[in-house]
């Protein structure tokens, strides 16, 4: 099960057990193992930085097992991670 370690865990607990979500997660895990997914994270951050300017927000859904690379990529591209 996915865990965010915050209040979203309670709100989404039942959703993460539904067949559509389990099928989607299984599909995405397989795709990430067998395919190159574009655009890459740094390209997303660079484009977002340019498009957002200084007053916007960026929301990203990312694999929990790769959060350290997400945080690193965000920092390298001038973003501050907030909850």
HELIX and SHEET records of a PDB file:
HELIX    1   1 UNK A    8  UNK A   12  1                                   5    
HELIX    2   2 UNK A   15  UNK A   17  5                                   3    
HELIX    3   3 UNK A   19  UNK A   34  1                                  16    
HELIX    4   4 UNK A   41  UNK A   52  1                                  12    
HELIX    5   5 UNK A   64  UNK A   66  5                                   3    
HELIX    6   6 UNK A   67  UNK A   76  1                                  10    
END                                                                             
